[in-house]
Amino acid sequence: MNVLRAFARNNAWANHRLLGACAQLTREELHERRTSFFPTILMTLNHILTVDWYYVDALAREGRGRSVFEPEYPFDDLPALRAAQRACDLKLISIAESIDPASDVAIERVDHTQHERAEDVLLHLFEHQIHHRGQVHAMLSGTRVPPPQLDEFFLAAELPLRAAELDELGLPH
């Protein structure tokens, strides 16, 4: 299996599982101030999604650039954010399956255009996701909803633990 595709599929699964846990929270709990880089669970989830949009835009050469951050926190409710994240995750899987890992990706920055290899951009994006999902995971620890297990995706012996969720995402297993 292409390792970039594996990471993209893991990314979609982990987002699905984490957002499923967050869906058990009330609106108030999603907006409650907590200790983290972004002060609420919903703000952190919005950040994950908008950064995904930014890099997926660059990888897909769609030309929206930094405008994907307007507004910075586009979703005030979890169902809409969850649907948008799922759509973005599935698009990212498609990109990871088809992109030439060595191809040039132009990333629009505030004062210049940065050029990077596609595989490096993908790995950067996956690391960003892992970092901020970990923050949401930690914030969930302070709620009545237990944080979900997010680290058993790659091992074949643990497939039964994730098969139903992969089916929900429409991903093969």
DRENKE-277933 format. One line per 10 residues: number of its first residue (from 1); their letters; for each residue x, y, z of N, C-alpha, C. Coordinates in nm, 2 decimals, decimal comma, always signed. Example, Ala and Ser with C-alpha at 12.3 -4.5 7.8 and 13.67 -1.06 7.14 Angstrom:
# DRENKE-277933
1> AS> +1,32:-0,57:+0,78:+1,23:-0,45:+0,78:+1,32:-0,33:+0,78 ~ +1,28:-0,22:+0,71:+1,37:-0,11:+0,71:+1,29:+0,00:+0,79
***
This chain:
# DRENKE-277933
1> MNVLRAFARN> +0,08:-0,12:+0,00:+0,00:+0,00:+0,00:+0,09:+0,12:+0,00 ~ +0,05:+0,22:-0,08:+0,12:+0,35:-0,08:+0,11:+0,41:+0,06 ~ +0,22:+0,45:+0,12:+0,22:+0,50:+0,25:+0,15:+0,63:+0,27 ~ +0,15:+0,71:+0,17:+0,08:+0,84:+0,17:-0,08:+0,81:+0,17 ~ -0,12:+0,71:+0,09:-0,26:+0,68:+0,10:-0,30:+0,62:+0,23 ~ -0,21:+0,54:+0,29:-0,23:+0,48:+0,42:-0,25:+0,59:+0,53 ~ -0,16:+0,69:+0,52:-0,17:+0,80:+0,62:-0,30:+0,88:+0,59 ~ -0,34:+0,90:+0,47:-0,46:+0,98:+0,44:-0,58:+0,90:+0,49 ~ -0,58:+0,77:+0,47:-0,70:+0,69:+0,52:-0,70:+0,69:+0,67 ~ -0,58:+0,68:+0,74:-0,58:+0,69:+0,88:-0,63:+0,82:+0,93
11> NAWANHRLLG> -0,59:+0,92:+0,86:-0,63:+1,06:+0,90:-0,78:+1,07:+0,89 ~ -0,85:+1,02:+0,79:-0,99:+1,03:+0,78:-1,06:+0,95:+0,89 ~ -1,00:+0,83:+0,92:-1,06:+0,74:+1,02:-1,05:+0,81:+1,16 ~ -0,93:+0,87:+1,19:-0,91:+0,93:+1,32:-1,00:+1,05:+1,33 ~ -1,02:+1,13:+1,23:-1,11:+1,24:+1,23:-1,25:+1,20:+1,26 ~ -1,29:+1,09:+1,18:-1,42:+1,04:+1,20:-1,45:+0,99:+1,34 ~ -1,36:+0,92:+1,40:-1,37:+0,87:+1,53:-1,37:+0,98:+1,64 ~ -1,28:+1,08:+1,62:-1,28:+1,19:+1,72:-1,40:+1,28:+1,71 ~ -1,45:+1,30:+1,58:-1,57:+1,39:+1,57:-1,69:+1,31:+1,62 ~ -1,69:+1,18:+1,61:-1,80:+1,10:+1,66:-1,81:+1,11:+1,81
21> ACAQLTREEL> -1,69:+1,11:+1,88:-1,69:+1,14:+2,02:-1,74:+1,28:+2,06 ~ -1,69:+1,37:+1,98:-1,73:+1,51:+2,01:-1,88:+1,54:+1,98 ~ -1,94:+1,46:+1,90:-2,08:+1,47:+1,87:-2,17:+1,44:+1,99 ~ -2,11:+1,37:+2,09:-2,18:+1,34:+2,21:-2,19:+1,46:+2,31 ~ -2,11:+1,56:+2,28:-2,10:+1,68:+2,37:-2,22:+1,77:+2,33 ~ -2,26:+1,85:+2,43:-2,36:+1,96:+2,41:-2,29:+2,07:+2,34 ~ -2,37:+2,16:+2,28:-2,32:+2,28:+2,22:-2,24:+2,36:+2,33 ~ -2,29:+2,37:+2,45:-2,22:+2,44:+2,56:-2,08:+2,38:+2,58 ~ -2,08:+2,24:+2,58:-1,95:+2,18:+2,61:-1,85:+2,20:+2,50 ~ -1,90:+2,20:+2,37:-1,81:+2,23:+2,26:-1,75:+2,37:+2,26
31> HERRTSFFPT> -1,83:+2,46:+2,32:-1,78:+2,60:+2,33:-1,72:+2,64:+2,46 ~ -1,72:+2,55:+2,55:-1,66:+2,58:+2,69:-1,51:+2,60:+2,67 ~ -1,46:+2,71:+2,74:-1,32:+2,74:+2,74:-1,24:+2,63:+2,82 ~ -1,13:+2,59:+2,76:-1,05:+2,48:+2,82:-0,90:+2,52:+2,80 ~ -0,81:+2,45:+2,86:-0,67:+2,47:+2,84:-0,62:+2,40:+2,72 ~ -0,58:+2,48:+2,62:-0,52:+2,42:+2,50:-0,47:+2,54:+2,41 ~ -0,41:+2,51:+2,30:-0,36:+2,61:+2,21:-0,48:+2,70:+2,16 ~ -0,59:+2,63:+2,12:-0,71:+2,70:+2,09:-0,80:+2,68:+2,21 ~ -0,88:+2,78:+2,25:-0,94:+2,77:+2,38:-1,07:+2,68:+2,39 ~ -1,12:+2,63:+2,28:-1,24:+2,54:+2,29:-1,22:+2,43:+2,19
41> ILMTLNHILT> -1,30:+2,32:+2,22:-1,29:+2,21:+2,13:-1,34:+2,25:+1,99 ~ -1,44:+2,32:+1,98:-1,49:+2,36:+1,84:-1,39:+2,45:+1,77 ~ -1,33:+2,54:+1,84:-1,23:+2,62:+1,77:-1,11:+2,54:+1,72 ~ -1,07:+2,44:+1,80:-0,96:+2,35:+1,76:-1,01:+2,27:+1,63 ~ -1,13:+2,22:+1,64:-1,18:+2,14:+1,52:-1,19:+2,23:+1,40 ~ -1,23:+2,35:+1,41:-1,24:+2,45:+1,30:-1,09:+2,47:+1,25 ~ -1,00:+2,48:+1,33:-0,86:+2,51:+1,29:-0,81:+2,39:+1,21 ~ -0,83:+2,27:+1,26:-0,79:+2,15:+1,18:-0,85:+2,15:+1,04 ~ -0,98:+2,18:+1,03:-1,04:+2,18:+0,90:-0,99:+2,29:+0,81 ~ -0,98:+2,41:+0,86:-0,93:+2,52:+0,77:-0,79:+2,50:+0,72
51> VDWYYVDALA> -0,70:+2,45:+0,81:-0,57:+2,42:+0,76:-0,57:+2,31:+0,66 ~ -0,66:+2,21:+0,68:-0,67:+2,10:+0,58:-0,72:+2,17:+0,45 ~ -0,81:+2,25:+0,45:-0,86:+2,32:+0,33:-0,74:+2,39:+0,26 ~ -0,66:+2,46:+0,34:-0,55:+2,54:+0,28:-0,45:+2,45:+0,21 ~ -0,41:+2,34:+0,27:-0,31:+2,25:+0,20:-0,37:+2,17:+0,09 ~ -0,50:+2,12:+0,11:-0,56:+2,05:+0,01:-0,58:+2,14:-0,12 ~ -0,61:+2,26:-0,10:-0,62:+2,36:-0,21:-0,49:+2,37:-0,28 ~ -0,38:+2,38:-0,21:-0,25:+2,38:-0,27:-0,22:+2,25:-0,34 ~ -0,24:+2,14:-0,28:-0,21:+2,01:-0,34:-0,30:+1,99:-0,47 ~ -0,42:+2,03:-0,47:-0,51:+2,02:-0,58:-0,50:+2,13:-0,68
61> REGRGRSVFE> -0,42:+2,23:-0,65:-0,39:+2,34:-0,74:-0,52:+2,42:-0,77 ~ -0,60:+2,44:-0,67:-0,73:+2,51:-0,69:-0,73:+2,66:-0,69 ~ -0,62:+2,71:-0,63:-0,60:+2,86:-0,64:-0,67:+2,95:-0,54 ~ -0,73:+2,89:-0,43:-0,80:+2,97:-0,33:-0,70:+3,03:-0,23 ~ -0,59:+2,96:-0,21:-0,49:+3,00:-0,12:-0,54:+3,04:+0,02 ~ -0,49:+3,15:+0,07:-0,52:+3,19:+0,21:-0,67:+3,23:+0,23 ~ -0,74:+3,25:+0,12:-0,89:+3,28:+0,14:-0,97:+3,18:+0,21 ~ -0,91:+3,05:+0,22:-0,99:+2,95:+0,29:-1,00:+2,97:+0,44 ~ -0,92:+3,07:+0,49:-0,92:+3,10:+0,63:-1,03:+3,20:+0,66 ~ -1,10:+3,25:+0,57:-1,20:+3,35:+0,59:-1,34:+3,29:+0,59
71> PEYPFDDLPA> -1,41:+3,29:+0,70:-1,37:+3,33:+0,84:-1,28:+3,22:+0,90 ~ -1,21:+3,26:+1,00:-1,11:+3,17:+1,06:-1,18:+3,05:+1,12 ~ -1,30:+3,07:+1,18:-1,37:+2,97:+1,24:-1,51:+2,96:+1,17 ~ -1,52:+2,89:+1,06:-1,64:+2,89:+0,98:-1,76:+2,82:+1,03 ~ -1,74:+2,73:+1,13:-1,85:+2,65:+1,17:-1,88:+2,67:+1,32 ~ -2,01:+2,70:+1,35:-2,05:+2,72:+1,49:-2,12:+2,60:+1,54 ~ -2,14:+2,50:+1,46:-2,21:+2,38:+1,50:-2,13:+2,26:+1,45 ~ -2,13:+2,15:+1,52:-2,05:+2,03:+1,49:-2,11:+1,95:+1,37 ~ -2,24:+1,94:+1,35:-2,28:+1,86:+1,23:-2,23:+1,91:+1,10 ~ -2,23:+2,04:+1,08:-2,18:+2,10:+0,95:-2,03:+2,09:+0,94
81> LRAAQRACDL> -1,96:+2,11:+1,05:-1,82:+2,09:+1,05:-1,78:+1,95:+1,02 ~ -1,85:+1,86:+1,08:-1,82:+1,71:+1,06:-1,84:+1,68:+0,91 ~ -1,94:+1,72:+0,85:-1,97:+1,69:+0,71:-1,86:+1,76:+0,62 ~ -1,82:+1,88:+0,65:-1,71:+1,94:+0,58:-1,58:+1,87:+0,60 ~ -1,55:+1,83:+0,72:-1,42:+1,75:+0,74:-1,42:+1,62:+0,67 ~ -1,53:+1,55:+0,67:-1,54:+1,43:+0,60:-1,52:+1,45:+0,45 ~ -1,58:+1,55:+0,39:-1,56:+1,58:+0,25:-1,41:+1,61:+0,22 ~ -1,35:+1,69:+0,30:-1,21:+1,72:+0,29:-1,12:+1,60:+0,30 ~ -1,15:+1,51:+0,40:-1,07:+1,39:+0,42:-1,08:+1,30:+0,30 ~ -1,20:+1,28:+0,24:-1,21:+1,20:+0,13:-1,14:+1,26:+0,01
91> KLISIAESID> -1,14:+1,39:-0,01:-1,06:+1,45:-0,12:-0,91:+1,43:-0,09 ~ -0,87:+1,44:+0,03:-0,73:+1,42:+0,06:-0,68:+1,28:+0,03 ~ -0,77:+1,18:+0,05:-0,74:+1,04:+0,02:-0,72:+1,03:-0,13 ~ -0,81:+1,09:-0,21:-0,80:+1,09:-0,35:-0,67:+1,16:-0,40 ~ -0,63:+1,27:-0,34:-0,51:+1,33:-0,38:-0,39:+1,24:-0,35 ~ -0,39:+1,19:-0,23:-0,28:+1,10:-0,19:-0,26:+0,98:-0,28 ~ -0,37:+0,93:-0,33:-0,37:+0,81:-0,42:-0,32:+0,85:-0,56 ~ -0,34:+0,97:-0,60:-0,31:+1,01:-0,74:-0,19:+1,10:-0,76 ~ -0,15:+1,17:-0,66:-0,04:+1,28:-0,68:+0,09:+1,21:-0,70 ~ +0,17:+1,27:-0,78:+0,32:+1,24:-0,79:+0,38:+1,29:-0,67
101> PASDVAIERV> +0,44:+1,20:-0,58:+0,50:+1,25:-0,46:+0,61:+1,35:-0,47 ~ +0,67:+1,35:-0,59:+0,78:+1,44:-0,61:+0,74:+1,57:-0,68 ~ +0,61:+1,58:-0,71:+0,56:+1,70:-0,78:+0,57:+1,83:-0,69 ~ +0,58:+1,94:-0,76:+0,59:+2,07:-0,69:+0,46:+2,12:-0,65 ~ +0,45:+2,16:-0,53:+0,32:+2,22:-0,47:+0,36:+2,37:-0,44 ~ +0,28:+2,46:-0,49:+0,29:+2,60:-0,46:+0,20:+2,64:-0,35 ~ +0,26:+2,69:-0,24:+0,18:+2,72:-0,12:+0,18:+2,87:-0,10 ~ +0,06:+2,93:-0,11:+0,05:+3,08:-0,10:+0,07:+3,12:+0,04 ~ +0,18:+3,20:+0,07:+0,20:+3,25:+0,20:+0,17:+3,40:+0,20 ~ +0,17:+3,47:+0,31:+0,13:+3,61:+0,31:+0,22:+3,70:+0,22
111> DHTQHERAED> +0,35:+3,67:+0,21:+0,44:+3,76:+0,13:+0,51:+3,69:+0,02 ~ +0,48:+3,56:+0,00:+0,55:+3,49:-0,11:+0,48:+3,36:-0,13 ~ +0,53:+3,29:-0,24:+0,48:+3,16:-0,27:+0,59:+3,06:-0,24 ~ +0,56:+2,96:-0,15:+0,65:+2,86:-0,11:+0,63:+2,74:-0,20 ~ +0,74:+2,68:-0,24:+0,74:+2,56:-0,32:+0,80:+2,44:-0,24 ~ +0,72:+2,33:-0,24:+0,76:+2,21:-0,17:+0,72:+2,09:-0,25 ~ +0,78:+1,98:-0,22:+0,74:+1,85:-0,28:+0,61:+1,80:-0,22 ~ +0,53:+1,74:-0,30:+0,39:+1,70:-0,26:+0,40:+1,61:-0,14 ~ +0,49:+1,51:-0,14:+0,50:+1,42:-0,03:+0,54:+1,49:+0,10 ~ +0,62:+1,59:+0,10:+0,65:+1,67:+0,22:+0,53:+1,75:+0,27
121> VLLHLFEHQI> +0,45:+1,80:+0,18:+0,33:+1,88:+0,22:+0,23:+1,78:+0,28 ~ +0,22:+1,67:+0,22:+0,12:+1,57:+0,28:+0,17:+1,52:+0,42 ~ +0,30:+1,49:+0,44:+0,34:+1,45:+0,57:+0,33:+1,57:+0,67 ~ +0,35:+1,69:+0,63:+0,34:+1,80:+0,72:+0,19:+1,82:+0,76 ~ +0,10:+1,80:+0,66:-0,04:+1,81:+0,69:-0,09:+1,70:+0,79 ~ -0,04:+1,58:+0,77:-0,08:+1,47:+0,86:-0,02:+1,49:+1,00 ~ +0,10:+1,54:+1,01:+0,15:+1,58:+1,14:+0,07:+1,69:+1,21 ~ +0,03:+1,79:+1,13:-0,05:+1,89:+1,19:-0,18:+1,84:+1,24 ~ -0,25:+1,75:+1,17:-0,37:+1,68:+1,21:-0,35:+1,61:+1,34 ~ -0,24:+1,53:+1,35:-0,21:+1,45:+1,47:-0,20:+1,54:+1,59
131> HHRGQVHAML> -0,12:+1,64:+1,57:-0,09:+1,74:+1,68:-0,22:+1,79:+1,74 ~ -0,31:+1,85:+1,65:-0,43:+1,91:+1,70:-0,54:+1,81:+1,74 ~ -0,54:+1,70:+1,68:-0,63:+1,59:+1,73:-0,60:+1,55:+1,87 ~ -0,47:+1,55:+1,90:-0,42:+1,52:+2,03:-0,47:+1,62:+2,13 ~ -0,47:+1,75:+2,09:-0,52:+1,85:+2,18:-0,67:+1,83:+2,21 ~ -0,75:+1,80:+2,11:-0,89:+1,78:+2,13:-0,91:+1,65:+2,22 ~ -0,83:+1,55:+2,19:-0,83:+1,43:+2,27:-0,81:+1,46:+2,42 ~ -0,71:+1,55:+2,45:-0,68:+1,59:+2,59:-0,80:+1,67:+2,64 ~ -0,86:+1,76:+2,56:-0,97:+1,84:+2,61:-1,09:+1,75:+2,64 ~ -1,11:+1,65:+2,56:-1,22:+1,55:+2,59:-1,20:+1,49:+2,73
141> SGTRVPPPQL> -1,08:+1,47:+2,77:-1,05:+1,41:+2,90:-1,12:+1,48:+3,01 ~ -1,14:+1,61:+2,99:-1,20:+1,70:+3,09:-1,35:+1,70:+3,08 ~ -1,41:+1,62:+3,00:-1,56:+1,61:+2,98:-1,61:+1,48:+3,02 ~ -1,74:+1,46:+3,01:-1,81:+1,34:+3,05:-1,79:+1,23:+2,94 ~ -1,74:+1,27:+2,82:-1,72:+1,18:+2,70:-1,58:+1,13:+2,70 ~ -1,56:+1,00:+2,71:-1,42:+0,95:+2,71:-1,36:+0,97:+2,57 ~ -1,23:+1,01:+2,57:-1,16:+1,03:+2,44:-1,15:+0,89:+2,37 ~ -1,17:+0,89:+2,24:-1,16:+0,76:+2,17:-1,02:+0,71:+2,15 ~ -1,00:+0,58:+2,13:-0,87:+0,53:+2,09:-0,85:+0,57:+1,95 ~ -0,73:+0,62:+1,92:-0,70:+0,67:+1,79:-0,58:+0,61:+1,72
151> DEFFLAAELP> -0,52:+0,51:+1,79:-0,39:+0,46:+1,74:-0,39:+0,32:+1,70 ~ -0,50:+0,26:+1,66:-0,49:+0,12:+1,61:-0,52:+0,10:+1,47 ~ -0,50:+0,20:+1,39:-0,54:+0,19:+1,25:-0,46:+0,09:+1,16 ~ -0,33:+0,10:+1,18:-0,24:+0,03:+1,08:-0,22:-0,12:+1,10 ~ -0,25:-0,17:+1,21:-0,23:-0,31:+1,24:-0,34:-0,40:+1,19 ~ -0,31:-0,50:+1,11:-0,42:-0,58:+1,05:-0,49:-0,66:+1,16 ~ -0,42:-0,70:+1,27:-0,49:-0,78:+1,37:-0,60:-0,70:+1,44 ~ -0,59:-0,56:+1,43:-0,69:-0,48:+1,49:-0,80:-0,43:+1,40 ~ -0,80:-0,48:+1,28:-0,90:-0,45:+1,18:-1,05:-0,46:+1,23 ~ -1,08:-0,56:+1,31:-1,22:-0,57:+1,36:-1,26:-0,45:+1,45
161> LRAAELDELG> -1,16:-0,39:+1,51:-1,19:-0,27:+1,59:-1,23:-0,15:+1,51 ~ -1,19:-0,15:+1,38:-1,22:-0,03:+1,30:-1,31:-0,06:+1,18 ~ -1,34:-0,18:+1,15:-1,41:-0,22:+1,03:-1,54:-0,14:+1,01 ~ -1,62:-0,13:+1,12:-1,75:-0,06:+1,10:-1,73:+0,08:+1,07 ~ -1,63:+0,15:+1,13:-1,61:+0,29:+1,10:-1,56:+0,31:+0,95 ~ -1,47:+0,22:+0,91:-1,43:+0,22:+0,77:-1,54:+0,21:+0,67 ~ -1,64:+0,12:+0,71:-1,76:+0,10:+0,63:-1,84:+0,23:+0,62 ~ -1,85:+0,30:+0,74:-1,92:+0,43:+0,74:-1,86:+0,53:+0,65 ~ -1,73:+0,53:+0,64:-1,65:+0,62:+0,56:-1,65:+0,58:+0,41 ~ -1,69:+0,45:+0,39:-1,68:+0,40:+0,25:-1,54:+0,37:+0,21
171> LPH> -1,46:+0,33:+0,31:-1,32:+0,30:+0,28:-1,30:+0,15:+0,28 ~ -1,22:+0,09:+0,19:-1,20:-0,05:+0,20:-1,11:-0,09:+0,32 ~ -1,13:-0,22:+0,35:-1,04:-0,27:+0,46:-1,01:-0,42:+0,43
***
